[in-house]
Amino acid sequence: MTFMFRFLGATVLVGLMAACSNAPIVRSDYDPRADFASYRTFAFMEPLGTDRAGYTTLLTERLKRAAALQMESRGYALDEKNPDLLINFQTTVQSRTEYVGPPPMMWGGGFGFGYGAGFYSGWPGYAFGPDVIQYNEGTMKVDLIDTKRRQMVWEGVGTSVIGDAQQTASDATVQNMMISIFARYPFLAGSRVVAPRK
């Protein structure tokens, strides 16, 4: 019985992490002093935070396409010569560890399944420590910078459990993450009107 509780606890945690990989956790923040009604155009930082090696990566190209699609759907126009906003990306991967502690004993005390409560203790081999679950957590950060003020005016951060690394960097996954992040961006180009949730 004790083993079953531990197994179910670990299974639920793994299931929750798998669900998170499909539904990223997103948070955002913005500068209330920024005049969002004055922003109509955008471009990308050079170099972007995802191009630290000195060249443009495939991931960067996918990020740019996904971000441009979200910006243009809100009325912004790409203007590489005189943009009102600059977009920058940051991506990180961190190793995480979760501990699932043993459940309380249902019968008796000591080790074992409780069948011998009051008469004898189980073998030491029956002792259960915490389950240790290790996984990778990926974070994507999108910054919008006021070009004239050289000041970040909005940021969106999406966090998700990473399974297959190749699939995580795929065009479909990047698009879905970008959609989730920009769902927290409340403005339309040239206006303080709040964009409808998508």
C-alpha positions as a Markdown table, in Angstrom:
| # | Residue | x | y | z |
|---|---|---|---|---|
| 1 | Met | 0.0 | 0.0 | 0.0 |
| 2 | Thr | 2.8 | 2.4 | 0.9 |
| 3 | Phe | 4.5 | 1.7 | -2.4 |
| 4 | Met | 1.3 | 2.3 | -4.2 |
| 5 | Phe | 0.9 | 5.8 | -2.6 |
| 6 | Arg | 4.5 | 6.7 | -3.5 |
| 7 | Phe | 4.0 | 5.5 | -7.0 |
| 8 | Leu | 0.8 | 7.5 | -7.4 |
| 9 | Gly | 2.4 | 10.6 | -6.0 |
| 10 | Ala | 5.3 | 10.4 | -8.4 |
| 11 | Thr | 3.0 | 9.6 | -11.3 |
| 12 | Val | 0.8 | 12.6 | -10.6 |
| 13 | Leu | 3.8 | 14.9 | -10.4 |
| 14 | Val | 5.2 | 13.6 | -13.7 |
| 15 | Gly | 1.8 | 14.1 | -15.2 |
| 16 | Leu | 1.5 | 17.6 | -14.0 |
| 17 | Met | 4.9 | 18.4 | -15.4 |
| 18 | Ala | 4.0 | 16.9 | -18.8 |
| 19 | Ala | 0.8 | 19.0 | -18.8 |
| 20 | Cys | 2.9 | 22.1 | -18.1 |
| 21 | Ser | 5.0 | 21.3 | -21.2 |
| 22 | Asn | 1.8 | 21.8 | -23.3 |
| 23 | Ala | 0.5 | 24.8 | -21.3 |
| 24 | Pro | 3.4 | 27.1 | -20.3 |
| 25 | Ile | 3.3 | 29.3 | -17.3 |
| 26 | Val | 3.4 | 32.9 | -18.5 |
| 27 | Arg | 3.9 | 36.2 | -16.6 |
| 28 | Ser | 4.3 | 39.7 | -17.9 |
| 29 | Asp | 5.0 | 43.2 | -16.7 |
| 30 | Tyr | 5.0 | 46.7 | -18.3 |
| 31 | Asp | 6.1 | 50.3 | -17.6 |
| 32 | Pro | 2.9 | 52.3 | -16.7 |
| 33 | Arg | 4.8 | 55.5 | -17.6 |
| 34 | Ala | 5.4 | 54.4 | -21.2 |
| 35 | Asp | 3.2 | 56.0 | -23.9 |
| 36 | Phe | 2.1 | 52.9 | -25.8 |
| 37 | Ala | -0.2 | 55.0 | -28.0 |
| 38 | Ser | 3.0 | 56.4 | -29.7 |
| 39 | Tyr | 4.3 | 53.0 | -30.7 |
| 40 | Arg | 3.5 | 51.9 | -34.3 |
| 41 | Thr | 6.6 | 50.2 | -35.6 |
| 42 | Phe | 9.1 | 47.6 | -34.5 |
| 43 | Ala | 12.4 | 45.9 | -35.3 |
| 44 | Phe | 14.7 | 43.4 | -33.7 |
| 45 | Met | 17.8 | 44.1 | -31.5 |
| 46 | Glu | 21.2 | 43.4 | -33.1 |
| 47 | Pro | 22.5 | 41.2 | -31.9 |
| 48 | Leu | 19.7 | 39.3 | -30.2 |
| 49 | Gly | 20.1 | 37.6 | -26.9 |
| 50 | Thr | 19.8 | 34.2 | -28.7 |
| 51 | Asp | 22.7 | 35.0 | -31.0 |
| 52 | Arg | 25.6 | 35.0 | -28.5 |
| 53 | Ala | 27.8 | 32.8 | -30.7 |
| 54 | Gly | 28.1 | 35.6 | -33.2 |
| 55 | Tyr | 25.7 | 34.3 | -35.9 |
| 56 | Thr | 22.0 | 34.0 | -36.4 |
| 57 | Thr | 20.7 | 30.6 | -35.2 |
| 58 | Leu | 17.7 | 28.7 | -36.5 |
| 59 | Leu | 16.0 | 29.3 | -33.2 |
| 60 | Thr | 16.4 | 33.0 | -33.6 |
| 61 | Glu | 14.8 | 33.0 | -37.0 |
| 62 | Arg | 11.8 | 31.0 | -35.7 |
| 63 | Leu | 11.5 | 33.5 | -32.8 |
| 64 | Lys | 11.6 | 36.5 | -35.1 |
| 65 | Arg | 8.9 | 35.0 | -37.4 |
| 66 | Ala | 6.7 | 34.2 | -34.4 |
| 67 | Ala | 7.1 | 37.6 | -32.8 |
| 68 | Ala | 6.6 | 39.5 | -36.0 |
| 69 | Leu | 3.3 | 37.6 | -36.6 |
| 70 | Gln | 2.1 | 38.6 | -33.1 |
| 71 | Met | 3.1 | 42.2 | -33.5 |
| 72 | Glu | 1.6 | 42.6 | -37.0 |
| 73 | Ser | -1.6 | 41.0 | -35.8 |
| 74 | Arg | -1.8 | 43.9 | -33.3 |
| 75 | Gly | -1.3 | 46.5 | -36.0 |
| 76 | Tyr | 2.5 | 47.1 | -35.7 |
| 77 | Ala | 4.6 | 47.4 | -38.8 |
| 78 | Leu | 8.2 | 46.1 | -39.3 |
| 79 | Asp | 10.5 | 49.1 | -39.8 |
| 80 | Glu | 14.2 | 48.2 | -39.5 |
| 81 | Lys | 15.3 | 51.8 | -40.2 |
| 82 | Asn | 13.3 | 53.8 | -37.7 |
| 83 | Pro | 11.4 | 51.5 | -35.2 |
| 84 | Asp | 9.5 | 52.7 | -32.2 |
| 85 | Leu | 10.1 | 49.4 | -30.4 |
| 86 | Leu | 12.9 | 46.9 | -30.4 |
| 87 | Ile | 12.3 | 43.3 | -29.6 |
| 88 | Asn | 14.8 | 41.1 | -27.8 |
| 89 | Phe | 14.8 | 37.4 | -26.8 |
| 90 | Gln | 16.4 | 35.5 | -24.0 |
| 91 | Thr | 16.2 | 31.7 | -23.7 |
| 92 | Thr | 17.5 | 29.5 | -20.8 |
| 93 | Val | 17.3 | 25.9 | -19.8 |
| 94 | Gln | 17.7 | 24.9 | -16.1 |
| 95 | Ser | 17.8 | 21.5 | -14.5 |
| 96 | Arg | 15.2 | 21.1 | -11.8 |
| 97 | Thr | 14.7 | 18.5 | -9.1 |
| 98 | Glu | 11.4 | 17.7 | -7.3 |
| 99 | Tyr | 11.1 | 15.5 | -4.2 |
| 100 | Val | 8.1 | 13.3 | -3.5 |
| 101 | Gly | 8.2 | 12.4 | 0.1 |
| 102 | Pro | 7.0 | 9.1 | 1.4 |
| 103 | Pro | 3.3 | 8.9 | 2.5 |
| 104 | Pro | 2.4 | 8.5 | 6.2 |
| 105 | Met | 2.1 | 4.9 | 7.4 |
| 106 | Met | -1.5 | 3.7 | 7.3 |
| 107 | Trp | -1.2 | 1.0 | 10.0 |
| 108 | Gly | 1.2 | 0.5 | 12.9 |
| 109 | Gly | 4.7 | 2.0 | 13.0 |
| 110 | Gly | 8.2 | 1.3 | 11.8 |
| 111 | Phe | 8.9 | -0.2 | 8.5 |
| 112 | Gly | 6.9 | -2.5 | 6.3 |
| 113 | Phe | 3.3 | -2.5 | 5.1 |
| 114 | Gly | 1.8 | -2.6 | 8.7 |
| 115 | Tyr | 0.7 | -6.2 | 8.7 |
| 116 | Gly | 2.8 | -7.0 | 11.8 |
| 117 | Ala | 1.9 | -3.9 | 13.8 |
| 118 | Gly | 2.3 | -4.7 | 17.5 |
| 119 | Phe | 4.2 | -7.9 | 17.0 |
| 120 | Tyr | 7.2 | -7.2 | 14.8 |
| 121 | Ser | 8.8 | -4.7 | 12.5 |
| 122 | Gly | 9.5 | -5.1 | 8.8 |
| 123 | Trp | 12.9 | -5.5 | 7.2 |
| 124 | Pro | 15.0 | -2.4 | 6.8 |
| 125 | Gly | 14.7 | -3.0 | 3.1 |
| 126 | Tyr | 11.1 | -1.9 | 3.3 |
| 127 | Ala | 12.1 | 1.7 | 4.3 |
| 128 | Phe | 11.1 | 4.2 | 1.6 |
| 129 | Gly | 12.9 | 7.5 | 1.1 |
| 130 | Pro | 11.7 | 10.4 | -1.1 |
| 131 | Asp | 11.4 | 9.9 | -4.9 |
| 132 | Val | 13.7 | 12.2 | -6.8 |
| 133 | Ile | 12.4 | 13.4 | -10.2 |
| 134 | Gln | 14.8 | 15.4 | -12.4 |
| 135 | Tyr | 13.7 | 17.4 | -15.4 |
| 136 | Asn | 14.7 | 20.4 | -17.6 |
| 137 | Glu | 12.8 | 23.7 | -17.4 |
| 138 | Gly | 12.9 | 26.0 | -20.4 |
| 139 | Thr | 12.3 | 29.8 | -20.2 |
| 140 | Met | 11.6 | 32.2 | -23.1 |
| 141 | Lys | 11.7 | 35.9 | -22.4 |
| 142 | Val | 10.5 | 38.6 | -24.8 |
| 143 | Asp | 11.4 | 42.2 | -24.2 |
| 144 | Leu | 10.0 | 45.3 | -25.9 |
| 145 | Ile | 12.3 | 48.3 | -25.7 |
| 146 | Asp | 11.4 | 51.9 | -26.3 |
| 147 | Thr | 14.1 | 52.9 | -29.0 |
| 148 | Lys | 14.3 | 56.6 | -28.1 |
| 149 | Arg | 14.3 | 56.1 | -24.3 |
| 150 | Arg | 16.4 | 52.9 | -24.5 |
| 151 | Gln | 14.2 | 51.6 | -21.8 |
| 152 | Met | 12.3 | 48.3 | -21.6 |
| 153 | Val | 8.6 | 49.0 | -21.6 |
| 154 | Trp | 7.2 | 45.4 | -21.6 |
| 155 | Glu | 8.4 | 41.9 | -20.9 |
| 156 | Gly | 6.7 | 38.5 | -21.2 |
| 157 | Val | 8.2 | 35.4 | -19.8 |
| 158 | Gly | 7.0 | 31.8 | -20.6 |
| 159 | Thr | 8.2 | 28.8 | -18.7 |
| 160 | Ser | 7.6 | 25.2 | -19.6 |
| 161 | Val | 9.0 | 21.7 | -18.9 |
| 162 | Ile | 11.2 | 20.5 | -21.7 |
| 163 | Gly | 10.9 | 17.0 | -23.0 |
| 164 | Asp | 12.5 | 16.4 | -26.4 |
| 165 | Ala | 15.0 | 19.2 | -27.0 |
| 166 | Gln | 14.6 | 19.1 | -30.8 |
| 167 | Gln | 10.9 | 19.3 | -30.6 |
| 168 | Thr | 11.1 | 22.2 | -28.1 |
| 169 | Ala | 13.0 | 24.3 | -30.7 |
| 170 | Ser | 10.6 | 23.4 | -33.5 |
| 171 | Asp | 8.7 | 26.0 | -35.4 |
| 172 | Ala | 5.3 | 24.8 | -34.0 |
| 173 | Thr | 6.5 | 24.9 | -30.4 |
| 174 | Val | 8.1 | 28.3 | -30.7 |
| 175 | Gln | 4.9 | 29.6 | -32.3 |
| 176 | Asn | 2.7 | 28.2 | -29.5 |
| 177 | Met | 4.9 | 29.7 | -26.8 |
| 178 | Met | 5.0 | 33.1 | -28.5 |
| 179 | Ile | 1.2 | 33.1 | -28.8 |
| 180 | Ser | 0.9 | 32.3 | -25.1 |
| 181 | Ile | 3.4 | 35.1 | -24.2 |
| 182 | Phe | 1.8 | 37.7 | -26.4 |
| 183 | Ala | -1.6 | 36.8 | -25.0 |
| 184 | Arg | -0.5 | 38.9 | -22.0 |
| 185 | Tyr | 0.4 | 41.9 | -24.2 |
| 186 | Pro | -2.6 | 44.2 | -23.7 |
| 187 | Phe | -2.0 | 47.0 | -26.3 |
| 188 | Leu | -2.7 | 47.7 | -30.0 |
| 189 | Ala | -0.4 | 49.8 | -32.3 |
| 190 | Gly | -0.9 | 53.5 | -31.9 |
| 191 | Ser | -3.5 | 53.2 | -29.2 |
| 192 | Arg | -3.9 | 52.5 | -25.6 |
| 193 | Val | -6.9 | 50.3 | -26.5 |
| 194 | Val | -6.5 | 46.9 | -24.9 |
| 195 | Ala | -6.1 | 44.1 | -27.4 |
| 196 | Pro | -8.7 | 41.3 | -27.2 |
| 197 | Arg | -7.5 | 38.0 | -25.6 |
| 198 | Lys | -6.6 | 35.4 | -28.2 |
